[in-house]
Amino acid sequence: MAKLIYSSIASLDGYVADEAGNFDWAEPDEEVHAFINDLQRPVGTYLYGRRMYQTMAGWETDATLAARSELMRDFAQIWQAPDKIVYSRTLDTASTARTRIERDFDPEAVRQVKGSAGSDLTVGGPDLAAQVFAAGLVDECHLFFAPIIVGSGNQSLPDDVRVELELLDERRFGSGMVHLHYRVRA
Ligand SMILES: NC(=O)c1ccc[n+]([C@@H]2O[C@H](COP(=O)([O-])OP(=O)(O)OC[C@H]3O[C@@H](n4cnc5c(N)ncnc54)[C@H](OP(=O)(O)O)[C@@H]3O)[C@@H](O)[C@H]2O)c1
């Protein structure tokens, strides 16, 4: 069965954005980007909270991003290929193709998408991800930690769920970023 994977890039103390909303310190260098491209390549469906979607949509709507390098062009193509389900009560229309907007997060509907999917799904955006964790729908996590402590901000992981994990893999990068790949224990 297809897996639902949460992935994020956070500070060492677990924030995807600092108190001021900045996350420039989370920007992957070429080595990390190449690794992320390979992780994302087989994914067939992205579930997004509206805020993360609006950040990522540039990979389809802003051609200057893909034009930066071969690696970025590869990522733009990878990002554009999957279906996207965006959760939002405020967004009227999506700015990208293959995208549908859902007004509510319905765990049963996601369970059905997962059951019929031919390839893995990812969830992006910590607000939405917290609900996906709470519904017991997350199978694996790809957690990247940047070498910085920012003190406060938007948490990558929810503080009101308990999830036991098995470490499947880990990797260190020249930039000081680390990647931890976990499986959620049943
Ligand atoms: N570290 C990095 O690499 C990185 C990269 C990009 C962005 N970021 C940061 O990531 C953060 C994303 O923000 P976030 O935690 O707010 O996450 P999010 O999950 O991406 O977006 C939250 C939004 O999703 C919608 N939503 C959530 N639950 C819903 C539900 N049950 N039904 C309908 N809609 C629902 C709502 O949109 P509406 O308000 O439209 O209803 C809500 O405001 C930001 O802080 C951003 O700066 C970090």
The ligand as a MOL file (V3000), in Angstrom:
LIG
                    3D

  0  0  0     0  0            999 V3000
M  V30 BEGIN CTAB
M  V30 COUNTS 48 52 0 0 0
M  V30 BEGIN ATOM
M  V30 1 N 11.3940 25.2470 6.5640 0
M  V30 2 C 11.0430 25.3480 5.3000 0
M  V30 3 O 11.7410 24.8410 4.4100 0
M  V30 4 C 9.7820 26.0700 4.9170 0
M  V30 5 C 9.4160 26.1320 3.5580 0
M  V30 6 C 8.2140 26.7690 3.2400 0
M  V30 7 C 7.4170 27.3300 4.2230 0
M  V30 8 N 7.8270 27.2660 5.5260 0 CHG=1
M  V30 9 C 6.9780 27.7610 6.6430 0
M  V30 10 O 6.0460 26.7280 6.8520 0
M  V30 11 C 4.9360 27.2650 7.5660 0
M  V30 12 C 3.6100 26.7790 6.9990 0
M  V30 13 O 2.6090 27.2500 7.8470 0
M  V30 14 P 1.4890 26.4600 8.6600 0
M  V30 15 O 1.9870 25.7580 9.8480 0
M  V30 16 O 0.4280 27.4480 8.8760 0 CHG=-1
M  V30 17 O 1.0920 25.3030 7.7380 0
M  V30 18 P 0.1910 24.8290 6.5860 0
M  V30 19 O -0.3180 23.5580 7.1470 0
M  V30 20 O 1.0110 24.8210 5.3520 0
M  V30 21 O -1.0300 25.8570 6.2690 0
M  V30 22 C -2.0430 26.1400 7.1750 0
M  V30 23 C -3.3030 26.4730 6.4240 0
M  V30 24 O -3.8600 25.2830 5.8470 0
M  V30 25 C -5.2660 25.3570 5.8530 0
M  V30 26 N -5.8160 24.2820 6.6940 0
M  V30 27 C -5.2180 23.6430 7.7340 0
M  V30 28 N -6.0390 22.7310 8.2540 0
M  V30 29 C -7.1840 22.7860 7.5280 0
M  V30 30 C -8.4150 22.0720 7.5950 0
M  V30 31 N -8.6440 21.1330 8.5350 0
M  V30 32 N -9.3770 22.3890 6.7120 0
M  V30 33 C -9.1770 23.3390 5.7560 0
M  V30 34 N -8.0250 24.0350 5.6480 0
M  V30 35 C -7.0520 23.7610 6.5250 0
M  V30 36 C -5.6380 26.7130 6.3950 0
M  V30 37 O -5.6860 27.5720 5.2770 0
M  V30 38 P -6.7090 28.8230 5.1740 0
M  V30 39 O -6.1690 29.8430 6.1090 0
M  V30 40 O -6.6460 29.2020 3.7310 0
M  V30 41 O -8.0640 28.3030 5.5760 0
M  V30 42 C -4.4340 27.0450 7.2700 0
M  V30 43 O -4.2740 28.4270 7.4960 0
M  V30 44 C 5.0790 28.7720 7.5180 0
M  V30 45 O 5.5570 29.1930 8.7720 0
M  V30 46 C 6.1630 28.9880 6.4350 0
M  V30 47 O 6.8750 30.1520 6.6830 0
M  V30 48 C 8.9920 26.6520 5.8650 0
M  V30 END ATOM
M  V30 BEGIN BOND
M  V30 1 1 1 2
M  V30 2 2 2 3
M  V30 3 1 2 4
M  V30 4 1 4 5
M  V30 5 2 4 48
M  V30 6 2 5 6
M  V30 7 1 6 7
M  V30 8 2 7 8
M  V30 9 1 8 9
M  V30 10 1 8 48
M  V30 11 1 9 10
M  V30 12 1 9 46
M  V30 13 1 10 11
M  V30 14 1 11 12
M  V30 15 1 11 44
M  V30 16 1 12 13
M  V30 17 1 13 14
M  V30 18 2 14 15
M  V30 19 1 14 16
M  V30 20 1 14 17
M  V30 21 1 17 18
M  V30 22 2 18 19
M  V30 23 1 18 20
M  V30 24 1 18 21
M  V30 25 1 21 22
M  V30 26 1 22 23
M  V30 27 1 23 24
M  V30 28 1 23 42
M  V30 29 1 24 25
M  V30 30 1 25 26
M  V30 31 1 25 36
M  V30 32 1 26 27
M  V30 33 1 26 35
M  V30 34 2 27 28
M  V30 35 1 28 29
M  V30 36 1 29 30
M  V30 37 2 29 35
M  V30 38 1 30 31
M  V30 39 2 30 32
M  V30 40 1 32 33
M  V30 41 2 33 34
M  V30 42 1 34 35
M  V30 43 1 36 37
M  V30 44 1 36 42
M  V30 45 1 37 38
M  V30 46 2 38 39
M  V30 47 1 38 40
M  V30 48 1 38 41
M  V30 49 1 42 43
M  V30 50 1 44 45
M  V30 51 1 44 46
M  V30 52 1 46 47
M  V30 END BOND
M  V30 END CTAB
M  END
